[in-house]
Amino acid sequence: MKICVVGSGYVGLVTAGCLAEAGNRVTCVDVDEAKIRRLEAGSIPIYEPGLAEIVKHNLALDRLNFTTDFKVGVDNSLVIFLAVGTPSACDGSDPEAASAAAATLTGKIRIFPNGYDACENADAVVILTDWQEFRNPDFELIAKSLKNPVIFDGRNLYDPAVVAKAGIEYHCVGRPTIVCSS
């Protein structure tokens, strides 16, 4: 699957790396030209266990690319992740960012009122936050809702045994992938 990740900071780079490691072709877009040049050269500006190896491996396989050209990233992708720094409301949500994203990517994204609605018929779940509301999800409901029960966890929030018990394939950073045979 062709995926675009907008933003190459902590969240964006971890997301892009994990999605590429799972076999997707990922384009990571950022406005910082110097950062993009460093990333293309394999220089990783943050530390997350295993991330440097994942990025370098997928650069070598041409499954991970970096660009400053927003149009190239978005127009050639089936899925777009926004991983840019935004201000948030006191409850941790960011309705202004959601509205701006919807306006910028008209016809390319849908915004859901909650995480479970977003899972319905989705190909996978990607966790990029450690907000409290995502700490103890109903994994059985998630597994039933997804086309393919797969979670990419960029924050290492979950106990792999608990996720596997629900029949979900689990990818995270710095730990082995858990593939279920249910």
C-alpha positions in Angstrom: 0.0 0.0 0.0 1.2 3.5 -0.8 1.1 5.7 2.3 2.1 9.4 3.0 3.1 10.6 6.4 3.1 14.4 6.7 5.7 15.4 9.3 9.0 13.8 10.1 9.3 14.6 13.8 9.1 11.9 16.5 5.5 10.7 15.7 5.9 11.0 11.9 9.2 9.3 11.6 8.3 6.4 13.9 5.0 6.0 12.0 6.7 6.1 8.6 9.4 3.6 9.7 6.9 1.1 11.2 4.6 1.2 8.2 7.5 0.7 5.8 8.8 -2.1 7.9 5.4 -3.8 7.5 5.9 -3.8 3.8 4.2 -0.6 2.7 5.7 2.1 0.4 5.9 5.2 2.5 6.6 8.8 1.6 7.4 11.1 4.5 6.8 14.8 3.8 8.2 17.7 5.8 8.8 21.4 5.1 12.3 21.3 6.6 14.6 20.7 3.6 17.8 20.2 5.7 16.0 17.5 7.8 14.8 15.8 4.7 18.3 15.7 3.2 19.7 14.2 6.5 16.9 11.6 6.6 17.6 10.6 3.0 21.2 10.1 4.0 20.1 7.8 6.9 20.8 10.3 9.7 18.0 9.9 12.3 17.4 13.0 14.5 15.7 11.2 17.4 16.3 8.1 19.5 13.8 5.3 19.7 15.1 1.7 20.1 15.4 0.0 16.8 14.2 3.0 14.7 17.5 3.8 13.0 17.8 0.3 11.8 14.2 0.2 10.6 14.7 3.5 8.7 18.0 2.5 7.1 16.7 -1.0 6.1 13.6 0.5 4.4 15.5 3.3 2.7 17.7 0.5 1.2 14.7 -1.4 0.0 13.1 1.8 -1.4 10.0 1.3 0.7 10.7 4.6 2.6 11.2 8.0 0.9 11.5 11.5 2.1 10.4 14.7 0.3 9.4 18.3 0.8 6.9 18.1 -2.0 3.5 17.7 -0.3 1.7 17.2 -3.6 3.9 14.2 -4.5 3.4 12.6 -1.2 -0.4 13.1 -1.0 -1.3 12.5 -4.6 0.5 9.2 -4.9 -0.9 7.7 -1.6 -3.9 5.7 -0.6 -3.6 6.6 3.1 -2.3 9.9 4.6 -1.2 10.4 8.2 -0.9 13.9 9.6 1.9 13.9 12.2 2.6 17.6 12.6 2.9 19.6 15.7 -0.4 21.3 16.6 -1.7 23.1 19.6 -4.3 21.1 21.6 -7.2 22.0 23.8 -7.1 21.3 27.5 -8.7 17.9 27.0 -5.9 16.8 24.6 -8.1 17.1 21.5 -7.4 19.4 18.6 -10.6 20.3 16.8 -8.9 23.2 15.0 -6.2 20.9 13.5 -8.9 18.4 12.5 -10.8 21.1 10.7 -7.7 22.4 9.0 -6.7 18.9 7.9 -10.1 18.2 6.5 -10.0 21.5 4.5 -6.5 20.9 3.2 -7.2 17.3 2.2 -10.8 17.6 1.0 -12.0 14.3 -0.3 -8.9 12.5 0.8 -9.6 12.0 4.6 -12.6 11.4 6.9 -12.7 12.5 10.5 -14.5 10.2 13.0 -16.1 11.1 16.3 -14.2 8.3 18.1 -11.5 5.7 17.6 -13.9 2.7 17.3 -15.9 4.3 14.5 -12.6 4.9 12.6 -11.8 1.1 12.9 -14.9 0.0 11.0 -13.6 -1.7 7.8 -10.2 -0.1 8.2 -7.1 -2.1 7.1 -5.2 -1.5 10.4 -4.9 0.7 13.5 -1.9 3.0 14.0 -1.4 4.2 17.6 0.8 7.4 17.7 -0.3 8.8 21.0 -0.2 7.9 24.7 -3.4 9.7 25.5 -5.3 8.0 28.4 -8.3 7.2 26.2 -6.1 4.8 24.1 -4.5 3.0 27.0 -7.1 0.3 27.6 -9.0 -0.2 24.3 -11.5 -3.1 23.7 -9.2 -5.2 21.5 -11.9 -7.7 20.7 -14.1 -4.9 19.3 -11.2 -3.6 17.3 -10.4 -7.0 15.9 -14.1 -7.5 14.8 -14.2 -4.0 13.2 -11.0 -4.2 11.1 -10.8 -5.8 7.7 -7.4 -7.2 8.8 -6.8 -7.2 12.6 -3.5 -5.4 12.6 -2.1 -2.8 15.1 1.0 -0.6 14.5 1.9 0.7 17.9 4.4 3.6 17.7 4.3 4.2 21.4 4.7 0.6 22.8 1.5 1.0 24.8 0.2 -2.5 24.9 1.1 -5.9 26.3 1.7 -8.1 23.2 0.1 -11.1 24.9 -3.1 -9.2 25.5 -3.3 -8.0 21.9 -2.5 -11.5 20.6 -5.2 -13.0 22.8 -7.7 -10.8 20.8 -6.4 -12.3 17.5 -4.6 -9.1 16.4 -1.2 -9.0 14.6 0.9 -6.5 16.6 3.8 -4.4 15.3 5.7 -2.1 17.6 9.0 -0.4 17.8 12.0 -2.2 19.4 10.0 -5.4 20.2 9.2 -8.5 18.1 6.1 -8.5 15.9 3.3 -10.8 17.2 1.5 -12.7 14.5 -1.6 -14.5 15.6 -2.8 -17.8 14.1 -6.4 -17.6 15.0 
